Amino acid sequence: MTLKLNEKFIRDFVSSEEIQNMQPMVNTAHRMLVERTSPGSDFLGWMDLPVAYDRAEFAAIKEAAKKIQKSCDIFIVIGIGGSYLGARAVIEFLKSPLYNNLAKDTPQIYFSGNSISSSAMEELLALCEGKDVCINVISKSGTTTEPAVAFRIFRNLLEQKYGAEGARERIFVTTDRARGTLKNFADQAGFETFVVPDDVGGRFSVLTAVGLLPIAVSGADIDALMQGAAEARAAYTDPSLEKNICYRYAALRNILYRKGKTTEILAGYEPYELMLCEWWKQLYGESEGKDNRGIFPASVIFSTDLHSLGQYIQDGLRNIFETVLSVKDSGSHVEIPEDPANIDGLNFLSGKTISYVNDTAMLGTLFAHNDGGVPNLVLELADRSAHSLGHLLYFFELGCALSGNLLGVNPFNQPGVEAYKKNMFALLGKAGYEAQKAELEARMQ
Ligand code: PA5
């Protein structure tokens, strides 16, 4: 079993009857997904991706990854939001958050264009000095400011370093199949392009070229990732809450939300889960947080954050629930050594593995947080393999889509993201935003 949902630590908060009562709503939400009548149904392409992906492009991704591995020391992935979080999450989960320090036969991978930080850019440019560099710019719209600015800078760098011809071999573009300025530009310049399918939105795109090219460059197994996702797709087709743990997860969080648990904390126990939590936060936050509704997605990595946010979770405002991610076999077996002087009094742990202590910390925390009035769902993932991660990614995507339908929002749009962009463009003096600029300047007086 790749993934299990352990509900022991939710029993005091949600009754079986409440779960059963959700079944009709879940049936409707499920029908809306499979019959493609859900709000935003033009963006349901991710549902079939694990079995219906473009095989020719998949092969081209592997070829491009080999070429990149051979020709550079540093591979820069330029993108923001759904155009970078999935790749970064998978690379850190499967390889390491220290991938760049540990990589031997594959390039170092840095992510750029996900902020407007001048210092981050300066530091990355410094890292590139004297190194061979390839870049992959990823933008479905092709017009997002942050990656567009970074692309200008790195394109210039490559053209200065290798000339136009040489740069062409080192620039890879992932964007819309046919439309958009980036696609036109890439075609004119002769860059190799990969596709963000029309019916897959950014935050659901990790299993397209958006995620797969950088993941393949890291040497992670993209076949196994897709197979794991295909396993999840096959596992969660029956809407029965007795059988479908993905829908059960969505139903439980909906019940908790209606009981005032308006914040969900995804709690990992491994530093390699940190970026997975960031990916999950975007997936759920951007999909559900609209029309003045939605669970606020937060995340922690324990035991690190037990020493920072633990106090609040134990004792603060009782509007939270936790979804704990437990990787049953993380594949690492470091033992705690004996200390003859027993200075710290921890010799009772000598010979035990760090993982054993981590698992015990998790159990102790589950009991403590439950006693503190925090419902805890536990997702038990078999191991840290690409197959298991592929399963988990699909589980979260499907759970998110069903959740959005249960909540009565369109999970596939993000109208709220435009507000800051309009203000920024107005304040920067972009043509067409003059009235908005005047209005904002008046408000600053
Ligand atoms: O999920 C989404 O759609 C967004 O997070 C986008 O991925 C993000 O805004 C980047 O957009 P684009 O790929 O068009 O540059």
Boltz pocket constraint, residues with backbone or C-beta under 6 A from the ligand:
constraints:
  - pocket:
      binder: B
      contacts: [[A, 80], [A, 81], [A, 82], [A, 83], [A, 138], [A, 139], [A, 140], [A, 141], [A, 142], [A, 143], [A, 144], [A, 147], [A, 201], [A, 202], [A, 203], [A, 204], [A, 286], [A, 414]]
      max_distance: 6.0
